Amino acid sequence: MRSIPWTAGLALAVAVLTAACGGGSSSPSAPSQVPTPTPSGGGTSTPATVAYTNDVKPVLDADCVRCHSASNSRAGVNLSSYATVMRTVTPGSASSPLVRTTQSGGTMNGYLSGDRAAKADLIRRWVVDNAAAESR
C-alpha cells in the first residue's frame, strides 16, 4: 500500500471539515487557507492562516462539545464558544491546555474522530500561530 505525505492528508481533512461544517458563527476569524500542492508535485505549501471559526470550531463541535459544553462541562472545561475556548489557550504557546490534551498522547486525543494527527496539528497551529491575532 502506498502512503501519501501527511500534509496531503491534512489538506484533505481540512477541506472535508470545512465543506461539511461550514462555520456559521459570529466568532472572530481570519481567512482560512488549505495547503495546496506545489506545481512540481514535491510536497505542499504551508497554509498562511488557520482560523478559529472555519478550521478549529468544526473540530471542537464534532469531537469535544458533547462532553465540554455549557450544560456538560466535564473537568470544568467548556469548548462551545470562542470565549470559553480561549480560557484553555495561551496564544502562541504549544503548552496551552487545549494543545497538550489534543496532541498525540494527550488525554483527549483518543476522542478526536477521523485523522487525529491532522486535527491535533490544526489545533496546535491555530493556538501557536494565529490565536493571538484573533484575540485582539
C-alpha positions as protocol buffer text, in pm:
chain_id: "A"
residue {
  index: 1
  type: MET
  ca { x: 0 y: 0 z: 0 }
}
residue {
  index: 2
  type: ARG
  ca { x: 140 y: 339 z: -98 }
}
residue {
  index: 3
  type: SER
  ca { x: 122 y: 616 z: 161 }
}
residue {
  index: 4
  type: ILE
  ca { x: 61 y: 981 z: 92 }
}
residue {
  index: 5
  type: PRO
  ca { x: 251 y: 1263 z: 263 }
}
residue {
  index: 6
  type: TRP
  ca { x: 85 y: 1366 z: 593 }
}
residue {
  index: 7
  type: THR
  ca { x: 44 y: 1718 z: 458 }
}
residue {
  index: 8
  type: ALA
  ca { x: -173 y: 1590 z: 175 }
}
residue {
  index: 9
  type: GLY
  ca { x: -387 y: 1407 z: 429 }
}
residue {
  index: 10
  type: LEU
  ca { x: -411 y: 1726 z: 635 }
}
residue {
  index: 11
  type: ALA
  ca { x: -520 y: 1923 z: 330 }
}
residue {
  index: 12
  type: LEU
  ca { x: -791 y: 1669 z: 257 }
}
residue {
  index: 13
  type: ALA
  ca { x: -910 y: 1662 z: 620 }
}
residue {
  index: 14
  type: VAL
  ca { x: -929 y: 2041 z: 639 }
}
residue {
  index: 15
  type: ALA
  ca { x: -1114 y: 2059 z: 307 }
}
residue {
  index: 16
  type: VAL
  ca { x: -1367 y: 1794 z: 412 }
}
residue {
  index: 17
  type: LEU
  ca { x: -1424 y: 1950 z: 755 }
}
residue {
  index: 18
  type: THR
  ca { x: -1461 y: 2298 z: 611 }
}
residue {
  index: 19
  type: ALA
  ca { x: -1706 y: 2183 z: 344 }
}
residue {
  index: 20
  type: ALA
  ca { x: -1906 y: 1962 z: 579 }
}
residue {
  index: 21
  type: CYS
  ca { x: -1930 y: 2200 z: 874 }
}
residue {
  index: 22
  type: GLY
  ca { x: -1926 y: 2538 z: 701 }
}
residue {
  index: 23
  type: GLY
  ca { x: -1855 y: 2763 z: 1002 }
}
residue {
  index: 24
  type: GLY
  ca { x: -2165 y: 2968 z: 1090 }
}
residue {
  index: 25
  type: SER
  ca { x: -2057 y: 3160 z: 1399 }
}
residue {
  index: 26
  type: SER
  ca { x: -2011 y: 3522 z: 1478 }
}
residue {
  index: 27
  type: SER
  ca { x: -1678 y: 3445 z: 1646 }
}
residue {
  index: 28
  type: PRO
  ca { x: -1371 y: 3625 z: 1515 }
}
residue {
  index: 29
  type: SER
  ca { x: -1185 y: 3456 z: 1236 }
}
residue {
  index: 30
  type: ALA
  ca { x: -930 y: 3516 z: 971 }
}
residue {
  index: 31
  type: PRO
  ca { x: -950 y: 3370 z: 620 }
}
residue {
  index: 32
  type: SER
  ca { x: -869 y: 3002 z: 610 }
}
residue {
  index: 33
  type: GLN
  ca { x: -639 y: 2854 z: 352 }
}
residue {
  index: 34
  type: VAL
  ca { x: -599 y: 2485 z: 277 }
}
residue {
  index: 35
  type: PRO
  ca { x: -250 y: 2362 z: 185 }
}
residue {
  index: 36
  type: THR
  ca { x: -214 y: 2324 z: -189 }
}
residue {
  index: 37
  type: PRO
  ca { x: 26 y: 2105 z: -383 }
}
residue {
  index: 38
  type: THR
  ca { x: 328 y: 2280 z: -526 }
}
residue {
  index: 39
  type: PRO
  ca { x: 350 y: 2290 z: -906 }
}
residue {
  index: 40
  type: SER
  ca { x: 643 y: 2046 z: -908 }
}
residue {
  index: 41
  type: GLY
  ca { x: 442 y: 1793 z: -710 }
}
residue {
  index: 42
  type: GLY
  ca { x: 717 y: 1789 z: -448 }
}
residue {
  index: 43
  type: GLY
  ca { x: 518 y: 1850 z: -132 }
}
residue {
  index: 44
  type: THR
  ca { x: 277 y: 2120 z: -30 }
}
residue {
  index: 45
  type: SER
  ca { x: 290 y: 2483 z: 60 }
}
residue {
  index: 46
  type: THR
  ca { x: 212 y: 2578 z: 419 }
}
residue {
  index: 47
  type: PRO
  ca { x: -125 y: 2741 z: 479 }
}
residue {
  index: 48
  type: ALA
  ca { x: -93 y: 3105 z: 577 }
}
residue {
  index: 49
  type: THR
  ca { x: -373 y: 3109 z: 832 }
}
residue {
  index: 50
  type: VAL
  ca { x: -566 y: 2863 z: 1044 }
}
residue {
  index: 51
  type: ALA
  ca { x: -882 y: 3034 z: 1170 }
}
residue {
  index: 52
  type: TYR
  ca { x: -1095 y: 2950 z: 1471 }
}
residue {
  index: 53
  type: THR
  ca { x: -1436 y: 2972 z: 1302 }
}
residue {
  index: 54
  type: ASN
  ca { x: -1354 y: 2796 z: 977 }
}
residue {
  index: 55
  type: ASP
  ca { x: -1097 y: 2543 z: 1094 }
}
residue {
  index: 56
  type: VAL
  ca { x: -1090 y: 2479 z: 1470 }
}
residue {
  index: 57
  type: LYS
  ca { x: -1456 y: 2527 z: 1572 }
}
residue {
  index: 58
  type: PRO
  ca { x: -1582 y: 2247 z: 1344 }
}
residue {
  index: 59
  type: VAL
  ca { x: -1336 y: 2004 z: 1506 }
}
residue {
  index: 60
  type: LEU
  ca { x: -1437 y: 2108 z: 1858 }
}
residue {
  index: 61
  type: ASP
  ca { x: -1808 y: 2096 z: 1771 }
}
residue {
  index: 62
  type: ALA
  ca { x: -1777 y: 1748 z: 1619 }
}
residue {
  index: 63
  type: ASP
  ca { x: -1547 y: 1589 z: 1876 }
}
residue {
  index: 64
  type: CYS
  ca { x: -1542 y: 1785 z: 2201 }
}
residue {
  index: 65
  type: VAL
  ca { x: -1859 y: 1984 z: 2274 }
}
residue {
  index: 66
  type: ARG
  ca { x: -2074 y: 1681 z: 2358 }
}
residue {
  index: 67
  type: CYS
  ca { x: -1871 y: 1648 z: 2680 }
}
residue {
  index: 68
  type: HIS
  ca { x: -1733 y: 2002 z: 2714 }
}
residue {
  index: 69
  type: SER
  ca { x: -2024 y: 2245 z: 2678 }
}
residue {
  index: 70
  type: ALA
  ca { x: -2209 y: 2493 z: 2898 }
}
residue {
  index: 71
  type: SER
  ca { x: -2457 y: 2224 z: 3005 }
}
residue {
  index: 72
  type: ASN
  ca { x: -2197 y: 1946 z: 3037 }
}
residue {
  index: 73
  type: SER
  ca { x: -1860 y: 2092 z: 3125 }
}
residue {
  index: 74
  type: ARG
  ca { x: -1660 y: 1786 z: 3224 }
}
residue {
  index: 75
  type: ALA
  ca { x: -1347 y: 1880 z: 3419 }
}
residue {
  index: 76
  type: GLY
  ca { x: -1481 y: 2237 z: 3421 }
}
residue {
  index: 77
  type: VAL
  ca { x: -1399 y: 2282 z: 3051 }
}
residue {
  index: 78
  type: ASN
  ca { x: -1649 y: 2442 z: 2813 }
}
residue {
  index: 79
  type: LEU
  ca { x: -1547 y: 2445 z: 2445 }
}
residue {
  index: 80
  type: SER
  ca { x: -1879 y: 2562 z: 2300 }
}
residue {
  index: 81
  type: SER
  ca { x: -1783 y: 2925 z: 2229 }
}
residue {
  index: 82
  type: TYR
  ca { x: -1478 y: 3123 z: 2126 }
}
residue {
  index: 83
  type: ALA
  ca { x: -1467 y: 3299 z: 2465 }
}
residue {
  index: 84
  type: THR
  ca { x: -1471 y: 2974 z: 2662 }
}
residue {
  index: 85
  type: VAL
  ca { x: -1221 y: 2805 z: 2429 }
}
residue {
  index: 86
  type: MET
  ca { x: -982 y: 3095 z: 2490 }
}
residue {
  index: 87
  type: ARG
  ca { x: -983 y: 3003 z: 2861 }
}
residue {
  index: 88
  type: THR
  ca { x: -787 y: 2691 z: 2760 }
}
residue {
  index: 89
  type: VAL
  ca { x: -548 y: 2876 z: 2530 }
}
residue {
  index: 90
  type: THR
  ca { x: -237 y: 3084 z: 2581 }
}
residue {
  index: 91
  type: PRO
  ca { x: -191 y: 3235 z: 2235 }
}
residue {
  index: 92
  type: GLY
  ca { x: 147 y: 3143 z: 2091 }
}
residue {
  index: 93
  type: SER
  ca { x: 210 y: 2865 z: 2341 }
}
residue {
  index: 94
  type: ALA
  ca { x: 228 y: 2498 z: 2247 }
}
residue {
  index: 95
  type: SER
  ca { x: 195 y: 2431 z: 2622 }
}
residue {
  index: 96
  type: SER
  ca { x: -164 y: 2558 z: 2626 }
}
residue {
  index: 97
  type: PRO
  ca { x: -403 y: 2304 z: 2781 }
}
residue {
  index: 98
  type: LEU
  ca { x: -602 y: 2274 z: 2456 }
}
residue {
  index: 99
  type: VAL
  ca { x: -285 y: 2185 z: 2267 }
}
residue {
  index: 100
  type: ARG
  ca { x: -142 y: 1946 z: 2527 }
}
residue {
  index: 101
  type: THR
  ca { x: -463 y: 1747 z: 2569 }
}
residue {
  index: 102
  type: THR
  ca { x: -536 y: 1707 z: 2197 }
}
residue {
  index: 103
  type: GLN
  ca { x: -186 y: 1611 z: 2082 }
}
residue {
  index: 104
  type: SER
  ca { x: -76 y: 1250 z: 2039 }
}
residue {
  index: 105
  type: GLY
  ca { x: -54 y: 1102 z: 2387 }
}
residue {
  index: 106
  type: GLY
  ca { x: -279 y: 1375 z: 2530 }
}
residue {
  index: 107
  type: THR
  ca { x: -582 y: 1276 z: 2737 }
}
residue {
  index: 108
  type: MET
  ca { x: -832 y: 1394 z: 2475 }
}
residue {
  index: 109
  type: ASN
  ca { x: -652 y: 1281 z: 2157 }
}
residue {
  index: 110
  type: GLY
  ca { x: -835 y: 949 z: 2154 }
}
residue {
  index: 111
  type: TYR
  ca { x: -1168 y: 1130 z: 2137 }
}
residue {
  index: 112
  type: LEU
  ca { x: -1081 y: 1305 z: 1809 }
}
residue {
  index: 113
  type: SER
  ca { x: -1255 y: 1131 z: 1519 }
}
residue {
  index: 114
  type: GLY
  ca { x: -1101 y: 1056 z: 1183 }
}
residue {
  index: 115
  type: ASP
  ca { x: -745 y: 1174 z: 1129 }
}
residue {
  index: 116
  type: ARG
  ca { x: -643 y: 1255 z: 1486 }
}
residue {
  index: 117
  type: ALA
  ca { x: -295 y: 1370 z: 1390 }
}
residue {
  index: 118
  type: ALA
  ca { x: -431 y: 1619 z: 1136 }
}
residue {
  index: 119
  type: LYS
  ca { x: -688 y: 1758 z: 1381 }
}
residue {
  index: 120
  type: ALA
  ca { x: -433 y: 1785 z: 1662 }
}
residue {
  index: 121
  type: ASP
  ca { x: -191 y: 1962 z: 1429 }
}
residue {
  index: 122
  type: LEU
  ca { x: -464 y: 2201 z: 1314 }
}
residue {
  index: 123
  type: ILE
  ca { x: -543 y: 2294 z: 1677 }
}
residue {
  index: 124
  type: ARG
  ca { x: -174 y: 2336 z: 1761 }
}
residue {
  index: 125
  type: ARG
  ca { x: -109 y: 2555 z: 1457 }
}
residue {
  index: 126
  type: TRP
  ca { x: -407 y: 2777 z: 1541 }
}
residue {
  index: 127
  type: VAL
  ca { x: -301 y: 2822 z: 1904 }
}
residue {
  index: 128
  type: VAL
  ca { x: 69 y: 2873 z: 1828 }
}
residue {
  index: 129
  type: ASP
  ca { x: 42 y: 3080 z: 1509 }
}
residue {
  index: 130
  type: ASN
  ca { x: -295 y: 3256 z: 1497 }
}
residue {
  index: 131
  type: ALA
  ca { x: -487 y: 3265 z: 1825 }
}
residue {
  index: 132
  type: ALA
  ca { x: -308 y: 3583 z: 1933 }
}
residue {
  index: 133
  type: ALA
  ca { x: -415 y: 3767 z: 1617 }
}
residue {
  index: 134
  type: GLU
  ca { x: -777 y: 3658 z: 1657 }
}
residue {
  index: 135
  type: SER
  ca { x: -799 y: 3753 z: 2025 }
}
residue {
  index: 136
  type: ARG
  ca { x: -714 y: 4119 z: 1969 }
}
